[in-house]
Structure formats: C-alpha cells, structure tokens
Amino acid sequence: MPHSPRVHAFGDDVLGDLDATGVAELVATRQIKPREVAEAALARVEAVSALDAVEHLDANRALDASDRSTGCAFG
C-alpha cells in the first residue's frame, strides 16, 4: 500500500494549538488582532490547498471583515 504524504496546516502562528475559545480570548483581551487570526487562518487554508477542502475562498472579504471587527462577539 503506497504511503501518501501527510498534509497539515499547523505552524508557528497566532493560532498556535489553541481551540476557538482560546483564540477568542486572546482577541478579546487584545493580545492578538482579528486580522492576525484571519491571516493565520488563510495561510493554513493555503497550506492544505491540495486537499481541495475549500470551494470558494474570498480572502479579501475575510481580511476586510477582520479589519472591521471589534474583537468582541457581543458588539
């Protein structure tokens, strides 16, 4: 059975090995910016592009939305 290379997106970025709650806490306490999270997420999507897991990626829209974000889920 041929072995296929592993594909993963984890790296040394602001997302680290945190779950969504951990990332949200860092954003809420202004330890990281929403744009940094968006950029890291987009880089991870690109890193695993061979998986064809994303049908349509609108990176500009994601970055624009992160720039408008207050970093607080409650407005």
C-alpha positions in Angstrom: 0.0 0.0 0.0 1.6 3.3 -1.1 2.1 5.9 1.6 0.7 9.4 0.9 2.5 12.4 2.4 0.9 13.9 5.4 -0.7 17.3 4.9 -1.3 19.6 7.8 -1.7 23.3 8.4 -0.4 23.7 11.9 2.5 26.1 12.2 4.0 28.7 14.5 1.4 31.4 14.1 -1.1 33.3 16.3 -3.5 30.3 16.2 -0.9 28.1 17.8 -2.5 25.0 19.1 -5.5 26.8 20.6 -9.1 26.0 20.1 -11.7 28.6 19.0 -12.3 29.6 22.6 -8.6 30.2 23.3 -8.2 32.3 20.2 -11.4 34.3 21.0 -10.0 35.0 24.5 -6.7 36.3 23.1 -8.6 38.6 20.7 -11.0 39.8 23.4 -8.1 40.7 25.7 -6.3 42.4 22.7 -3.3 40.1 22.9 -3.8 39.4 19.2 -5.7 41.3 16.5 -8.6 39.9 14.5 -6.6 40.5 11.3 -3.7 38.3 12.6 -6.2 35.5 13.2 -7.7 35.9 9.7 -4.2 35.9 8.1 -3.1 32.8 10.0 -6.3 31.0 9.0 -5.9 32.0 5.4 -2.3 30.7 5.5 -3.4 27.4 6.9 -6.1 27.1 4.1 -3.4 27.7 1.5 -1.0 25.2 3.2 -3.5 22.4 2.7 -4.8 23.5 -0.7 -4.0 20.1 -2.1 -6.9 18.7 -0.1 -9.4 20.8 -2.1 -11.4 21.4 1.1 -12.5 25.0 0.4 -14.8 25.5 -2.6 -14.5 29.3 -2.7 -12.0 31.4 -0.7 -12.7 35.1 -0.6 -9.5 36.2 1.3 -10.1 39.9 0.7 -13.5 39.7 2.2 -12.2 37.8 5.2 -9.5 40.3 5.8 -11.8 43.3 5.3 -14.2 41.8 7.9 -11.4 41.2 10.3 -10.3 44.9 10.0 -13.9 45.9 10.9 -14.1 43.6 13.8 -14.1 45.0 17.4 -12.7 41.7 18.6 -15.8 41.2 20.8 -18.5 38.8 19.9 -21.1 41.0 21.7 -20.5 44.1 19.6 
